[in-house]
Amino acid sequence: MSRNYKFRNPEGVYFVSFAVVEWMDVFTRSEYKDILIDSLHFCQKNKGMEIFAWCIMTNHIHLIFRSEKGQRPELLLGDFKRFTSNKLVSAIKNNDRESRKEWLLKQFLLAGAKSSNVKKYQFWRHDNKPIELWSNKAIDEKINYIHNNPVEEGLVSFPEDYVYSSARDYKGDKGILNGVCNNLIDHTKGFVRQQRDIFPALVYKLGDFGNNPVLIGTGE
């Protein structure tokens, strides 16, 4: 993973993207997307995953989240990917209506054979490309990017028409995943104030663009 993509701050709010190996279109079936929804909900309820925005595409996921129970975000995301990998491979194996079953399982086996830390099947690519979000501008850009993904792919005309994302929550309606926190900008302002107290060596600046919190360096 590039040094530019690291989970450096254990309490940070992160934008991540991760894909199926070989970018295979597994999530064309709703039953596979529903496994992800159930797993995200479990992580919200039991593992301290605070979710601010999300979108499930045919072969990848976008997520803005924070770990709020002390577990490092990379470990929390790793738990989610390992569990869903096993669950999804099992669902594919047991799905009599899955015409691509043999081909998909073969690709997962081939990917797993190339990885030293995978026992058999590899479902997800290893990279997550985490980007910590500090400013209102970055937050807006990533949320808009996530919600417009289905529109750019020609799946829907408007972001809120796509069921498997948090776009409806940001339009004032109820989305398919409960508990989405859609006040990320206010949350991030408070978080930056908190970080000043916890990590005084870090230098923060409330910028000239609507009090956008921006990390500008360290005091060391």
Secondary structure as UniProt FT lines:
FT   TURN            3..4
FT   TURN            10..11
FT   STRAND          14..20
FT   HELIX           21..23
FT   HELIX           26..28
FT   HELIX           30..46
FT   STRAND          49..56
FT   STRAND          60..67
FT   HELIX           73..93
FT   TURN            96..97
FT   TURN            99..100
FT   HELIX           101..113
FT   TURN            116..117
FT   STRAND          131..132
FT   HELIX           136..152
FT   TURN            153..154
FT   HELIX           159..161
FT   TURN            167..168
FT   HELIX           169..171
FT   TURN            178..179
FT   HELIX           184..198
FT   TURN            200..201
FT   STRAND          202..206
FT   TURN            208..210
FT   STRAND          213..218
//
